[in-house]
Amino acid sequence: MIRYQKYQSKSTLEGANGKWFIRIKSGEQVDVDKLAEHMADHNTPYSQGTIRGILCDAVNCIKELLLDGKTVKLQDLAIFSLGVHCKPSDTANEATPDKIRSYSFNARGTGKCSTTSIKKAIRIREADKYSID
């Protein structure tokens, strides 16, 4: 079950300040160890330690491939890629790496985790308690 909270924006962006929005309220955060434990509990012949090792190696390899300019697709999960946010330039010659303001790590859902698939399966309700984040 996905839980959401209502919040009033304090943004200075035109049209957003004072308006009400909904955001997903995350529950427990699951790290690699917990994910490995969860996966091992699903009748797999692999131990939690083996799964953890594979997941850690996968994370390192995905990072290595991204830094080599590749995208990485894990079927039914996501396509991972890197992106940049940069200042605009008036000409192509002025568009140089020094205009880059920040880098981003992107994950776009695919297959069973695509937006369309998630929208069909999601159940959502308002969170019971609100806390100030």
N, C-alpha and C positions, 0 to 999 in steps of 0.2 A: 504494500500500500504506500503510495506516495502522499506525503503531507505537504501542505503549503501554508504560508503565512501571508497576511496582507501587510503592506507597508506603505507609508506616505513618503513620497520622494522629496528629498531636499536638494535635488540637482539644480544646477543653474541653467540647464539646457531649456531652451524655449519650449513651452508646452508640457514640460515634465514636472516642474516645481509645484509641490502641493498636491499633485495627483496621486491616486492610489493605484498600487500594482500588486501583483501576486508573485511570490518567489517560492521555490521549492525549499523545504526545510529538511536538510539532510540529517539522517540518524547517525548510527555508528559508522565510523570509517574503518574499512577493512584493508589491512596491509597485506603484503605478499605472504607473510606467515599465516595469517587468518585465511586468505584465499586458498593457500596450499592445503590447510587443514580441511576447509570446506570441500575442496575438490577430492581429497583423499576419502572423505566420508560418502562419496557417491559411487561406491562399489568399484573403485578402480584398483587394478593390481599394483599400482605404484604407491609408494609410501609418501607421507607428507614431506619428508626431507628430499626425496627425489623430485617431487613436483616443485618444491620451493627452488631447488637448484635450476630446474628447467626454466621457471619463470624469471629468476634473476638473470640467467644467461640470455633469455629473450629480451629483457629490458635493455641489457647492455648492447646486444646486437642491433636492436631497433635504433638506439641512439647512434651507434656507429654508422648504420646505413643512412639515417637521416642526415648526419653530418657529411656524408659522401654525396649528398644531393639527390637521394632516392626517396620515393614514397614507399611505405610499407602497408600492405593490406593483409589484415587478419580476417579471413572470411567470416561473415556473420558477427563481426565485432566492429571494426573501424578501419579506415584508411588514415594512416598517420603521415603528417607532413610538417615541414617548417614553413613559416611565413615571415614577412617583414612588414613593418609599418613605417612609412617614410614621409618626409616633407615633400610637397609638390615642387616640380621644376617646370620652368617655362619652355625649356628645350631639352632634347634628348641628351645633348652634351653636358647639360647641368645635372642630369640625373645620375649621380655618382653614389658610391657606398657611404660617403660622409653625410648623406641626407637621411640615412636610416635612423629612425628614432628608437625602434625596439624590434625584437624578434618574438615570434610566437610559436608555440607548439600546438598543432592542430590535430584533432581527431574527429573525423566525420563518420558517423554510424553507417554500417553497411549490412545487407542481408537481414538476419534476424534482429539486429540492433539498429536498423535504419529508422529514420523518423516515422515513416509510414507504418512499419511493423510495431514500433513502440506505441504509437497513437492508438492502434487497434487493441493493445493489451493493457494499457495503463488504467489504473484505478486511482482516483485522487480524492482527498478529503482535507478539510481544514485541520491544522495541527491543534492538539488539545491545549497546549500551553505556549505562551509567547515568552521569549527572552530577548533581551537587548544584546545584539551581536556587536 
